[in-house]
Amino acid sequence: MYKSRERKANAMTRNPNMREAILSAAELLFSTRGFNAVSIRDIALEAGANPGSITYHFKSKDGLLLEIYKRHCGPMNKRRIELLVAAQRVRDVQDRLEAIVRAYVQPAFSSSTDLAGGGARFTRLRAVMSAEGNAVVGRIIAEIFDDTTHAFIDAIGESLPHLPRTTIVWRSQFLLGALYYTLVNPERVTRLSRGEADGADMAEAIEQLVSATVASLQASDVDHIDSASRRTRPVQPRAAAAARKRKENPAD
């Protein structure tokens, strides 16, 4: 009995398709249930594997998630850098800034349709992982994306030297949020436009997002005032009404 189980486990670890099955199963479960709620056993059951085969191929659940990110984001980041290098050769500042933003945005849309339709699922997974706020996910995101993101922030800074780097970081973060939501929920555009716009039209989505981001980046910088001085005490409606009444009727 023991030898039979051992032979079965060995066969699973040698099966070249098992690794792919595990990756696909984990991606599906992580994209629908999050990272924390999914166990190694859940992934094994979904993949038709045994838990030992997951340990054999990926060492841990953390290693499995890292591999999912690498398989999707490696090609995307490579393409982003290729387009960024070309964008930085553009002489006109306005055209260069637009090309830089496009170099970041366009590969994300291509990635969302790659890997036999799994790209859209990975986009949902990324949104779920970001919302979950897991420390493991944070480390993986930093490892996969930070170098590429720094390259884009630096390139934008060279095109907009009057903007502080912190401002560019904030506005780049807004781009990332808009990019996620556009990829994950395109049907909302169709619904809110009452069918006049097609949220699934990737070419139009890219143009709209690039245009909005360039405008955001070119907006005036927020004055650097201490945050405490920006705050105003909330107006209490009843107190404000009473104050107006006293002013209008001082004899009361």
C-alpha positions, 0 to 999 in steps of 0.5 A: 500500500505504501509503495503504491502511494509512493509510486503515485507521488513519484509519477506526479512529480515527474509529470511535466504537465503537473507543474502547469496544472498546479499553476493554473489551479493556484491562479484560479483559486487565488483570483477568486478566494485570495491568498490567505484563504487557500491552502496547499491541499485546496490547490492540490485538490483543484489540480488533481495532484497530491500536496507533495508535488506542490512542495516538490515543484514550488517549495511552498505556497509563497513560491507558487505565488511568486512563480505565477507572478513571474510567468505573467509579469516577466514578459510584460515588464520586458516589453515595457522596458523595450518600449520605454527605451524607444520612448525616451528617444522621442525629441518632443517633450509632449510626444515623449511623455505620451510615449512613456505612459503608453509604454507602461499601459499597452503591455498590460492590456496585451498581457490580459489576453495572453496565456490562453485567456489566463491573462484576464484571470491573472489581472483579477488575481493582482487586484485581489492580492493588492486588496488583501494586503498580505505581507508575502504578496507585498514582497512579491510585488516589490520583487517583480515590479519595483525595478521597472516602476522606478525606471518609468518614474525616472523617465517621467521625471526627466520629461517633467523636471519641475515636478517633485519625484514624490508627486510623480510617485503619487500620480503613477499610483493613480495610473495603476489603480485606473489600469487595474479597474479598467482591466478588471471591470470593463463592462462598467464603462459599457453600462454607464455609457448606456452602450455608447462606449464599449468597455471591452474595446482595448484600443479605445481604453488604452487611448483614454487611459494614456490621455487621462494620465498625461493630463494628470502628470502635467497638472500643477503640483500641489503646494507643499503645505503642512498637512495639519494646516490643510485641515478644517474643522467640520461644520456642524449644521445645527451650530452653524444655523444657530450662529447665523440666527444670533448674527441676524437677531442679536437681541434674541 
